[in-house]
Amino acid sequence: MFKENKINKRLKKLEQHLKHENPILSEVVQNFRELDRISRKLGFLQREESHAIRTPWWPLISILGIYSAGKSTFINNFLQYDLQDVGIQAVDDKFSVICFTNDDKERVLPGLALDADPRFPLYKISRAIEEVAVGEGEHIDAYLQLKTCPSKMLRGKILIDSPGFDADAQRTSTLRITDHIIDLSDLVLVFFDARHPETGSMRDTLEHLVKTTVNRRDSNKFLYILNQIDVTANEDNLEEVFAAWQRALAQYGLTAGRSYAIYSKDSSIPFENEDVRVRFEGKRQADTGAIYSRIQQVGVERAYRIVGMLEQTAQMLKQDVVALLQRFIERWRRKVLWLEGAILAGLVAAFLALTIWGGYWEGLSLNLPLLDLVTRNNYTKLGALAILIAVAGYGHFSIRRWAAGKVKKKLLAEIKDPDLLPNYQRALHKNSRWWRSLFFPNPAGWGRRTAAGLAKVVEDSNAYIQKLNDEYTNPSGEEKNELSIEELAAGDSKRPNLGRIESENTLRVDTGPGNRLISANRKD
């Protein structure tokens, strides 16, 4: 982990970079600093941690799908560079994070480069792997690799290529990484094979990649792609295959969303009928162009995602963290008071029973054999009182500790995100320290000022959304001199690993005979 001064330096560098790329996001960093301050007061973050480091600041595009679905071929076509190996069976058995380099050739770096660098997605993913597969966290290189590529199409974005999903050998750790990648991504391309639109080998994949994403709030970031449709050309049954694929998706609840049908022109089978070739080529150009256009817009979606994560983090601190701490304090206080009351009542009842049975009561007067020794002088009285306080104090703090452990265990079992468990444990520990009174109404570090600070962050996040809308939309149709959204969101940037990224005004993609230009600074 980084020391606080190193985190501050990293945040300052991030702010300086964003001032040139997207000034709005530069302001967002300041709000993340405020969230860090509040989180540390609550005990949720350590001094060397930051919410900003947990936030992926680079546009992320993940490419998922079953084995032999043509993912690698699609990546090579998009990059206009032969980076990924291709074949009829799954070739890459690792998650590949692909980013730009100024070098003239590609490089392959071990998974440790991703697991240990907070600038990249999948930072500290080894912890999550270890939780679902004991011992596998140490073998991070067996799951991840970092690839660098000199293709200009990668400037301003990061691609994440997944290994092919094999229904017969899906490992829990692989699916854990997949879920993490989906959460981080700005765009998710899910590939299916037109040769097997509804076979049994796709069932596990459909259930995990489709059923689990239907009810997500960000479900619009998923594009479902039926690849290699050229195999249907000779029988000219593309519509039937596409319909069968749609039915397979509908079985898992996906009845809406963007679906595409494409194939690679470079690796397609020969077309026997010219009319069929023209029709398929038109479909390929239209859908491939739409997918490429969506890829070029991830910078815009990245800006909204980061602002959204700012608000979500603020809401999480208030609605989840503070609420859980308040529940802990209430349950802890109730359990301690109830238990101490029961013990005290039991001791009093036992004392009365023993003294009455022993005949030490004369009316309302109690005459114990050793009472005279205790009350002989002030020293004996103080000594007896000190012993009584020590015993009572030991019992009280033992009960506090036991009750806190019981309540913590139940509340921590409700935490669904394993990555946040250590944070909740620290916050709960801070609120159950021995000097914390049971009767403090608020969690440690929570008060009017911290509540106002969170409210200010939420208010600022709404203001940032309005600023982004002002940059991206122009309902009045008035001329604007500001930079376009693509220039703001995908302009001059510095890749997190290698080389400086310079913004491009236009991006050329091969979508068929002749080249189609997708403008990176077009105005609506």
Secondary structure, 3 states (H helix, E strand, C coil): CCCHHHHHHHHHHHHHHHHHHCHHHHHHHHHHHHHHHHHHHHCCCCCCCCCCCCCCCCCEEEEEEECCCCHHHHHHHHHCCCCCCCCCCCCCCCEEEEEECCCCCCEEEECHHHHCCCCCCCCCHHHHHHHHCCCHHHHHHHCEEEEEECCHHHCCCEEEECCCECCCCCCHHHHHHHHHHHHHCCEEEEEEECCCCCCHHHHHHHHHHHHCCCCCCCHHHEEEEEECHHHHCCCCCHHHHHHHHHHHHHCCCCCCCEEEECCCCCCCCCCCCHHHHHHHHHHHHHHHHHHHHHHHCHHHHHHHHHHHHHHHHHHHHHHHHHHHHHHHHHHHHHHHHHHHHHHHHHHHHHHHHHHHHHCCEECCEECCCCHHHHCCCHHHHHHHHHHHHHHHHHHHHHHHHHHHHHHHHHHHCCCCCHHHHHHHHHHHHHHCCCCCCCCCCCCCCCCHHHHHHHHHHHHHHHHHHHHHHHHHCCCCCCCCCCCCHHHHHHCCEECCCCCEECCCCEEEECCCCCCEEEECCCCC
